[in-house]
Amino acid sequence: MSATSVLAAPALPGASTVAIAFEQYHAELNAFLRRAVGDPAAAEDLLQEAFLRLTLEVGFGRAPAHLRAWLYRVALNLVISRGRRRATAVRWLATQARDPDVTGASESPESGVLRRERMAAIEAVLATLPVDGRTALLLAGEGFSGPEIARAIGRTHGATRTLLLRSRMRVRATVQEAEAA
């Protein structure tokens, strides 16, 4: 496709709205996000996500009435969600660091074998889960919220909760069987 045919191609619905918003607000929103997260790369990711959400809203015919305020609210929500995910990850890592089965600190050969068997059993049961169940379980372990997981796998929030529950029950049953053996 030539450059002239790309320029002559019809634009996506609302593309001019998003382009204008990007021109007007991207610099100040990027500065806000850099101050909020303290990491330029993370700020760029969040900025991209905010404008992606704007593109989706405009594409669905739901252009916000107060564009600047809407972008800042979305950006702030993204910062909050990022903070929650990071806090969850930090707590999880802290518990893992204290767990001698994970760290291997003063691990006897027998407990090392048992730990490896348990991990192999968990990996085996994860492999048997449906793709959506495995994805949902792994995303939940990474700190994603139920609605975020539902959007990622294309299901309703209620269906995702049921899927997560069933997946966790299968993994738990496998771990309990491995520990009983």
Summary of the structure (lengths in Angstrom):
residues: 181
radius of gyration: 22.4
end to end distance: 62.8
largest distance: 69.9
contacts: 462
relative contact order: 0.07
helix: 82%
strand: 0%
